[in-house]
Amino acid sequence: MENSKIKAFIPLLYLVWSDDLLTKYEFDTLKGFINSLNLISSEEKQYILSKVDISNPPSRNELAQWKLDVENSIKDKSSIKSIFDIAIALSGKDLDISSLESDFAKLENDLGVLGEELIQNFKTKSNSLTATTKTTDNFDIQKLTAILDGEQASIIKKVKEVISRPEFAYETSTDILVYRQKVYDWCKILAEENLGNMAYPKQYGGGENIADYFAVMETLSYHDLSLVIKFGVQFGLWGMSVQSLGTEKHYAKYLKDIGSLKIPGCFAMTETHHGSNVKGLETTATYSHNDKTFIIHTPHKKAQKEYIGNAAVHGQMATVFAKLIIDDHDYGVNAFVVPLRDTNGNTFNGITIGDCGHKMGLNGVDNGTIIFDNVVIPKENMLDRFASVNDKGEFESPIPSDNRRFFTMLGTLVGGRIGIPRSALSAAKSGLTIAIRYSDERRQFGPEGGSEVPILNYRMHQRRLLPHLAKTYAVHFGLQYLTSRFLKKTESEMQEIEALAAGMKSYSTWSTRDILQECREACGGKGYLSENRIDALKNDTEIYTTFEGDNTVLMQLVAKNRLSEFRKSFGEMGSLGMINYVFENARTAISEKNPIATRRTDEEHLLDSQFHLQAFQHREKTILASAANRIKKLIDSGLEAYDAFNVVQHQMIDVAQAYLERVVLEQFQVGISKVEDVKTKEILVKLNQLFALSQIEKNKAWYLEDSYMDAVKTKAIRKMVNQLCWDIRPDAVSLVNAFDIPESCLAAPIAFY
């Protein structure tokens, strides 16, 4: 190693062993490189190659010595940008390797490494990058906030002003009765501010602005999530069910009083034995033509309504979903307004209400059970937009198909699957703001001779939080797209929009669940203290993955919609459909799966948005076609369609996941394309790159199995994710501050460390 010629190759030796594992591919690549050089003798080549013997790795002392040799030879670390620069510094005067710069660059590319990342290993003194990196202001935070708030900036500002008032200080009592009353009182204030009736028609006291209503829900979610759910049950589920499923007589009778909270109400769909399977509900509504009434009845204990928000204490009425029975004929599930209590809180005859008691979270919401014992309601209490009973006592509907009528009825309630993921997004933003602010100030360890370093400077800590931050921004733009599609919906688009809403509900709430767990752990013991709010955010959002549709069930719905769209594109996967599919795959193979593309690792390519989108699209299309083909083969072999879908259920989740990832990435890119401010656009592009590459890294096993990428490329992507985390770190605090969460809502001492 005293030979200066050999010394020039020390950085290469250190590089290939720095991960403690030398692969055969790395060995072969390095061997080919060394053997191609004419500047060193055969003996010198053999000596160098002996140091990359897979069966005889260097000792830790030898590895440390190589690193020390490199550090001692570098006079000006700021001038070192690549492995070649280190080799020049080590080679001295005995070896002129200036002509090999392009060869070294190619070697970096072939090995799938970033020279700049390697250089960080040699800058460990007190003035190292790890020690000196700090938060900076590289863009205008207010401009980014304005982009995030969009057209709803005015209503968002109003809601933030309201929830920042002293009367909205968090309730700290552990008595759930006290907590529930506080949440109810908060709802009254919101009703007085005309925030609850935001989506209702103006003629009934509302704001007639569903976009603002969603923004209200999302912004309230920076505060107590029990308030958000109580608010959503009252003004969303209860009020919107009347608006969506009822007619003018119901609007005139109920909407104004629902919007003012004069009539607290419930949404009584779920039963003990039937949650996701709404068609299987057992509560009955039997029509009596003689006295023009319905008899609402719970046939047995397991058919009781369960987990019903507002039921245990405050609800006076409920939209009850029950099977309509006329002359012993079952006309399927319909909706009815059923009184529960009088204004003094006394339950009516035939109504038995239970209390679900203390829950994992959301204890400010009074969830309860409801049992109906032959409760009589007038005929006009049927919400009859899609079905009714005429004057002759006969069933009528403008939609003749029972199946289509059922799904049309449920489709009108899809708004809930937009409000919940947007609420979950706010909870994720709160958790990330607390964790990233704390990580920027909390100091642990440091370089020799230097002070302790903010933990956000450590690559692993960046890895824990910053990809989640990038994903949160991506989901924000994805949910804005969903909301826009919903607001501009046409009848022909409804099935697709319903599937997208179901998918984004799952995607966002699962994401929030994972983010808050990482935030809790990233804050150490402080994250475990209730005063820092992550426990409340975690516990309250746990149920988000279940209510408004169990996430796994919803993902099946998404996948079935994608398969339906696939059949439209390729027929029934017959001969012509398969020819079309094979042609599409062949075209992809030529442009994206050739040896050059699968191994390409240069920075320009890895950061290219077109490469990202093509990779996501390829995965989506391939998984979808594979699932469709597999189902067809199972059915062709004699299996019933129901059983065939059961066999491939796990694959259905992959179909939905790949579709949603593509939608979110695509809409993030579309959103960025509209940004005019240069600095703001630059940081959003970095976030987009981090989101895209971290998702590709997560799915790297699939890409490798499919031969869409070689191992050298997935390794380069891993290193690029590390680099992007490093590049984004100085802006991390500014990025969470751009969420503009009121300080009184954050309320975590470690967020102001």
Buried (B, 14 or more C-beta within 10 A) or exposed (E): BEBEBBBBBBBBBBBBBBEEEBBEBBBEBBBEBBEEBEEBEEEBBEBBBEBBEEEEBBEEEBBEBBBEBBBEBBEEBEEBEBBBBBBBBBBEEEBEBEEBBEEBBEBBBBBBBBBBBBBBBBBBEEEBEBBEBEBEEEBBBEBBBBBBBBEBBEBBEBBBEBBBEEEBEEBEEEEBEEBBBBBBEBBEBBBEBBBBBBBBBEEBBBBBBBBBBBBBBBBBBBBBBBBBBBBBBBBBBBBBBBBBBBBEEBBEBBBBBBBBBEBBBBBBBBBBBBBBEBBEBBBBBBBEBEEEBBBBBBEEEEBBBBBBBBBBBBBBBBBBBBBBBBEEEEBBBBBBBBBBBEEEEEBEEBBEBBEBEEBEBBBBBBBBBBBBEEBBBEBBBBBBBBBBBEEEBEBEBEBEEBEEBBBBBBBBBBBBBBBBBBBBBBBBBBBBBBBBBBBBBBBEEBBEEBEEBBBBBBBEBBBBBBBBBBBBBBBBBBBBBBBEBBEEBEEEEBBBBBBBBBBBBBBBBBBBBEBBBBBBEBBEEBBEBEEBBBBBBBBBBBBBBBBBBBBBBBBBBBBBBBBEBBBEEBBEBEEEBBEBBEEBBEEBEEEBBEEEBBBBBEEEBBBBBEBBBBBBBBBBBBBBBBBBBBBBEBBEEEBEEEEBBEEBEEBBBBBBBBBBBBBBBBBBBEBBEEBEBEBBBBBBBBBBBBBBBBBBBEBBEBBBEBEBBBBBBBBBBBBBBBBBBBBBBBBBBBBBBBBBBBEBBBBBBBBEE
